[in-house]
Structures are given as C-alpha cells and as structure tokens.
Amino acid sequence: MQRNIMVLLDSPYTFPRMKAILKILEHLPKNYKLFIVSLENKKPELNRDYDFYYLYDHPAFSKSDIDLERAEEFLNYPLNLLIDGFWLKKYQEKWKQKIYPKYVAQLAEFWEDYLVKNKIDIYFSILECSYPHTVAYSICERLNIKVIYFAISRIGGSIMFLDNHFMPIYKITPNKDRIEELYPKVLESTINKAKPFKMSISKIKGRFKVPNITASLHYFKSYFDKTFFEKLNLPSPSVVIQRYFRHIVRLGIVPLFYKKVNLHERYFLYPLPHFDEAYNSYYHGMYDIFENIKLVSRALPHGVYLYVKPHPHFSGSDVPISKLMSLSRLNNVKIIPHNANSKELNENCVGVITVGGTAGFEGILYNKPVIVFGKPFYSEPGTVLVVNDLMELPRLLLKVIKNPNYGISTEKRKEMAVKYYLNQIPLKGSPNVFGEMNLSDEEAIMLGKELDARYSLLINKEK
C-alpha cells in the first residue's frame, strides 16, 4: 500500500541536517511516495523520484486579502499564540510584526490545500520553531495527519523518533529483568558520564567568538537576494548584528547576578530550558519560564530557596537582563552560575522544578522529586509530579519537602528510563548537534527502516 510522506526543507541543502533528512528519505521502502516542499526555489539532488513544490509559488501568498478569522478557526489555535513565541522574539522587527498574522494565515491556507490535495499520510520533520513548520504541525493535527519528528536523544549520542505530541515512539518495551540489568547502563551514560553532551555544546555556543567576516558578508549579501516571504523566516543583517553584541554584553553582565551556591541550604533546583523551544508557546503551552519562577517563589516554605541555573549551552548569554533584574528582587530566589556543578546541585537539592527540559529527566535519575509544569516524555504516572492546579502548588512543595518519595515509584522511574534508553538509535557520528550531523549510507538505510517501523507502530496503535 502506497504511503505519502512529505518533508519541508527550510535551509540550504548543503546543511548537514538537511542532507541527513534527504538521505533517510532516499532509503525509505519503495511503497513510499516522497513529496518535498522547500523554502528555496530549486530542486535538491536525490537518487529517488519525488514531487517538488516551492512553498511560495502557492496562490495564498499572492493574495492581497486573506481571511484571518477563517485561518484561526481552521487551525483551532489562536494566531497570536502561534506568533508570540521564540521565533518572533528572536527575529523581532517592527515591519515583520505587522505582517506575521497575515503570513501565518497564508501558511495555514497553503498547508490545508497542499496536505489534502496530495493525501499526505506523514509529515517527517526535524523539530523546529519556525512559522512554516509550526503552522504545518497545527494543520497536521487538525487533519489527523501523522507527524514524525527526527530528534536528538536527551541522553546524547543517539536520535529518537517522536510523534505528533513530541513523545517518543517506542518500539521496544523491556521486561522486569531487563530493567534491572540495564538501569545501571542508563546512569552510566547520563549522570555518571565524565563529559555530558550538554557541556560539549556549551563550548560551541556559549563562548566569546570573533565573527567570521567572510561568512557574515555572504549571509548579508544572500539575505538581500531573498524574496519578501523568504526574509520573514530569517533575521535581517541588523538583527544579526544586534544579537551578536547582545550576546557579548550578556556574557559580561549576566554573571554579575550570580550568587554563590550553598549546598547546605534547602533549595529546589530550577534549570532554565533551552530557549529555542522555551519561548515558543506551541511546545510549552501557556507556561512562561520566568513567570513560573515568581509563582514558585510565592509558594515556597520559609527558609527554602529556588536556585535558578541558566542553560549551559549559552553561558547565560540567552537570559534577558531585565528578567534577571526582576528575579534578583525575590529574596528566596538565587541565580546561580551556569557552570555550577550539576551533579552536586542535583545530589543536594530538595527537588527539581522544570517546564519540561532534560533537567527533569536527570532529576529522576538522581532519584529526586521532580515537579513539572508541562508534559514532557518522562511525565508518566509515578515518575514526576505534574502541576495541574496552581492553587495546589504550595501544598505540593510542602509535601515534597516532608516526604521526598511522595507520589513517586522507583520501579516506574526505572522502567521509563530504560525504555527510553532502549529506544534510542545510536549513530557513529555522535549526533549531539544537528548542524554537525553526518550520516553514513549504512546509517541512512537503517534509519529509513526505523522510520517505516515507527509509522507502522503509529498506525497499529490507532487501530
């Protein structure tokens, strides 16, 4: 039976992550018909037949008027909420702000027409925060089209396939004996690892660096060669320059807000998540990572602190100074160094609080109470405490302090961790950063088979 699979190419085809996606699709079984939508008006080279469509050739993008209310109704999601996310904050420019509602509605009209007309079964995608992707995810959910995400494992060195709700698509379910056998290996590859993969990424993204003049000039020149719509998905040269200097300024100023860690204090650990996703409401619902800090601060018992730790990827350079100034006024909140020893912090904390980042998974492995505001993959019954009612937050914190095992099952936690560990797909190239991923032919063939298997699992689950 033919299966229609579609991919959106949002970057130059020479980028490692684009090459990886195309290589996997190239090795899918022959019963898959491939559809490629691109933000570039040129066809990629591929050793396989496929249908190609340049996204902005669609009539929706030549309309002078477009029905915003109709688009919002079909999306079943507010336009303002889709727009108010990481993407707009990262590439914020006044002229774009006025155009984004119309642009999102145009994208909604395009995806509705394209996905239905071509009878797409699966949207295969790297998890991205850009508008073309995010609107497509919403439309796929509305049309009951499967989305399979190609994502980096939270443990590192491997990849995972995720479903429409960003949950792992599990192919292997371990029995009790396997759980006890493999759990020490999970710990060894995560919290006991000498060099966690998150810290290796911080060396790439969180340092002071002199701009590559040649690459910068090429970007600026290519930007002005882009079409109007292509520019909506990219930061302008002025924004790139602003971001660079903001990065440098924050590297110097943010550490001034850091307070010394006191491992003898009673504290909850609140590691800030990766900002690419944290600011996008589509991934984290209505939760604001900084407003949550204020809510927790109000609910904390006397003598208990909240340790807020910036993400190690960026060495604090991604944290707005205005937010730090606001948080620094809270007597029971401490901003601690981004490079503070995570092992010591986890071992000595009362518990971990997160919106849904990797830190929550690590907190489980340290056998600490974990309180989450979102719905991450590890929020299975007995593994974490999910905040569903803010009125219950003060009592929940008190219960956790009094009884660290409140609402937690060690067996359930081990089962979840081992299941995640077993369903990773290890690759030789240590795929910790998509920008550096290079797949061999053997790996691409293997991932093509794994993608096919995951789709079959989703279909059978639905039946």
Secondary structure, DSSP 4 states (H G I P E B T S, - for coil): --EEEEEEE-S-TTSHHHHHHHHHHHTS-TTEEEEEEESSSSPPP-SS-EEEEEGGGSGGGG-S---HHHHHHHHTS-HHHHHTTHHHHHT--HHHHHHHHHHHHHHHHHHHHHHHHTT--EEEEE---SHHHHHHHHHHHHHT-EEEEEEE-SSSSEEEEE-TTS-B-------HHHHHHHHHHHHHHTTT-SS-HHHHHHHHHSS-----HHHHHHHHHHHHHS-HHHHTTS--HHHHHHHHHHHHHHHHHGGGG-----TTSEEEEEEPPPHHHHT-HHHHTT--HHHHHHHHHHHPPTTEEEEEE--TTTTTTTS-HHHHHHHTT-TTEEE--TTS-HHHHHHH-SEEEESS-HHHHHHHHTT--EEESS--TT--TTT-EE---GGGHHHHHHHHHH-TTTT--HHHHHHHHHHHHHT-EE-TT--SSGGG----HHHHHHHHHHHHHHHHHHHHHH-
